[in-house]
Amino acid sequence: MSAALLRKGLNLLSDDVKVQGPGRKATRGQPSAADRLANTTKKGKMKHLERIRRQLETNKATVKGKIVKSALEEYKKNRTADHTEENLRYLLGSKELTESSITQKVETYSRGRKAKDRPKLKKVKKEEKSIFSERDFKKFEREYFGAS
């Protein structure tokens, strides 16, 4: 067995086995960390001590056994995927085309209700038609200028 494996095994079992060496003194008279944090009133002291002990046990921040990842890897893992190309392929690949009247209705419904959201209507200029015909102009010319 190598020394490294032996050390790892001892580290795993060190929590279960508590060896008190000859140079150590018993700490019966000294208050623990939880006792020092507890309030001094007798009512509910044991529950309070128990709660503090649990917090002290869970708040031990250790890095042992954790794999440290780079911030760039975490960012890449947590960012949202970009589906634009897939959506474009889907839209361009579809063969079903809707009628233009339906698409215009959908576009008008999807626009806002305010005037600024509405498109400006293009004014179609109609060609002005004269009330008089060519024959009327010739008749007027004959009457005004005389028959020539």
Sequence and secondary structure as in RCSB ss.txt:
>XXXX:A:sequence
MSAALLRKGLNLLSDDVKVQGPGRKATRGQPSAADRLANTTKKGKMKHLERIRRQLETNKATVKGKIVKSALEEY
KKNRTADHTEENLRYLLGSKELTESSITQKVETYSRGRKAKDRPKLKKVKKEEKSIFSERDFKKFEREYFGAS
>XXXX:A:secstr
  HHHHHHHHHHHTTT     TT    SSS  HHHHHS S STTHHHHHHHHHHHHHHT    TT     HHHHH
HHHS    HHHHHHHHHH      HHHHHHHHHHHS SSGGGS            SS HHHHHHHHHHHH   
